[in-house]
Amino acid sequence: MAALALVKGSVALITLKNPPVNALSAAVREGIVYTVTRALDDPKVKSVVICGQNGKFCGGADVKEFSGTMTGPPMVPMFHAIEAGDKPVVAAIEGIAFGGGLELALCCHYRIAQSKALVALPEVTLGLLPAACGSQRLPRLIGVLAALDIITTGRHVTAAEALQLGIVDQVIEDDTVAEAVKFAQSVEGKSLDDRRLCNRQCPPLPDLDAVFERVMQQVRKRARGAKAPVACVQAVKGAAILPYAEGLKLEQELMATLFRSDQARALQYCFFAERHVGRWSLPSGASWDTVKPRPIHKAAVIGLGTMGRGITAALVQAGVSVVAVETQEQQLAEAKLAVSGMLERWAKKRRVSPPLALIHYSPDLQGVADVDLVIEAVFEDMAVKENIFRQLSVVCKPGTLLFSNTSSLDVNRLASCARNPELVVGMHFFAPAHIMRLLEVVCGPRSSPEAVATAMHLGKRMGKVSVAVGNCPGFVGNRMLVHYMEQAGFLLEEGASPEQVDSALEEFGFPMGPFKMSDLSGTDVGWKIRKEAGLTGLRFPPWQPKRVRQGRRYSPLADLICEQGRFGQKTGRGWYQYDKPGGREARPDPWLQTFLEEYRAEHSLVARHISQKEVLERCLYALINEGFCILEEGIAAGPQEIDMIYVFGYGWPRHHGGPMFYASTVGLASVLERLEDYHHAHHDVPYLEPSRLLRRLVASGCPPIHKWAEVIKKHQSQL
Ligand code: NAI
């Protein structure tokens, strides 16, 4: 796990060996302690180089160990022993030095990095802080402000920046280990006093208190309720104002609180769930993971509106040539400009030239005859889409995969219009499609494993988190969201204001509450869908206080807002007011308050006080309950799939782990009880009735989330 070799006579070379990233597992730590002790004891050894095998220094702690009892040598004394040794130790950083890996490098006396290496302290993303002295050593090395930035964000730092900041002493183009060995020889016998970070003080900074107050405010705002970033600031403050030993004690205390917190568990769950979701078995039992995806060189995108533009850019960024089809002349001209702009911004960031030549624009379908796959992104209108699928079946070469970006329509119905229904799959991107990470891959009952595998793989190639889901109205994300949004509307009828509902959910950790979100995406989007579903238009007479449509409670508030032309940010008015059309800063609108009061009066509704707890429970539990129905129906393979859809597509706060994980931390019995109460109070809202699966899980003793699969399987077999 850590090999020791004597090279060039006096340099002990210690190589960490734990593929794939040389994580600091118990065995690796044992290896380090053993080899370092031998090297320090050996009179022939004058200096030490630590490197990692296969061009990777060290990916940090072994996250799998976090959930069990830690065994093996603890890191802090191990790092102190390296630092305190009387022989110079040089870290030869190739590939990555993340988390504990960078902390290991920081306890070495010198650091040399390969030019493509990345360093980071990403503990904060797992709900933790760099608690193997990282929060104390980094600020002493590079100053408080730079350390705060790196530790509170967990961002990757390139070798060039690490050199500029002083994290590493040298950057090497080629053989890093050989250079590190030469370097180690050159410093043999030199005093190490000023190389030991525990002996140093942070570089002085004027107005330290004011600096920390400002940073803390910024970090709290960005953290949206996550505790780890705040603890990181406190730990770095300790480094700035306390002697090393006391700072370290503070670091350990803060870590102890974070380590067993629900937030750390949630973030670590997300870490594994993100890796898990790509491996779904199809309802047919075939696993897409074992099916070979088709190679894709050339694709077509049909319809260059909001979505088609982003999809085109994302495909090209992944190296796929695109035939981009748009029939409206004006739209086509605008789309060309927009896509070029996206690609230019993307290329500028990466210092490459924009891959504009990979796109061929076309005003008709004729240019798509030789593509490997098509992604259709025309209006959300079944008839229009059906027509396109029929035409594509004639124009495209046999065997072309036909994917649709529909956000709600029946993929199976689209498939029935295609020559080969097995080649039709839903590929539901989220706006803006070149930025948002989530991709729902919608498998129709006839979609072939190969077609699904290709969609999943293409999504991954485009940098997305691809999640395979079954075919049903709204698929997974939007199907659950409908209830969340509807509850928010009901709360307004009952006495809440948009600001109150939004702030409760923003405090929970969403970047924006439902009303701000609705204003951002346009209130008219949902209006169009409701109109098509025959829900809008009718007035509720004042003598009918029970506002019921199609047998269930319905709030027409959103429709009434739209009838006033209040479409949200784009019109400067919606649930809020904005300083101008397109304005972004939402301000409470007195007009809306009067409108709500009049509406309630008209319908004999008496406004009551609604607590923050009720806002959260009504909105979140309605959504979660639908998640259980989705699991019961096998539309999502497991809770991780739903959670990743919400984390990557809907801004669900990662530190709450996704809706299903959140339900498990609140306690399933408690969620069930609250849903029962709410359903009792609102019996005309059918989706508040607790799902059968939730009842089954509670009856099975509320197993932890990783054991739900057994209960779900049993439950499904008995339906
Ligand atoms: P959009 O209205 O912005 O764009 C649709 C484009 O398709 C228009 O430019 C239109 O001229 C073009 N078009 C219509 N018929 C065509 C044809 N026969 N050939 C070529 N082009 C044609 O619509 P948007 O928002 O881009 O939505 C497209 C699809 O993506 C819809 O199915 C929608 O449900 C889905 N979607 C939309 C999201 C959003 O946030 N806007 C999010 C996820 C999915």
Residues whose N, C-alpha, C, O or C-beta is under 5 A from the ligand:
A	BS01	NAI	I302 G303 L304 G305 T306 M307 G308 V325 E326 T327 Q328 Q331 A377 V378 F379 E380 N405 T406 S407 F429 F430 A431
